[in-house]
């Protein structure tokens, strides 16, 4: 389980060799808006409709999973 520790360089996950960082994840609606913007503006060459739908769905599933893993399930 990952600890919630704010701004501590001493808090480490030794098995991963990284510092624990706290923060918040975007809501699913906000994450969807970000995914749409990325899929329309930042990916070259442009995605077709099916590729864009899969990209957005994958982005949403990632946010859902992160919310479950970090205990922020809404």
CORWO-V499574 format. One record per helix or strand. SS is the DSSP state (helix for helix, strand for strand). FROM is the first residue (numbers start at 1). TO is the last residue. Records with the same first field share a line. If there is no record, write none. Layout:
BEGIN
SS=FROM-TO + FROM-TO
END
This chain:
BEGIN
strand=12-13 + 18-19
helix=28-41 + 49-69
END
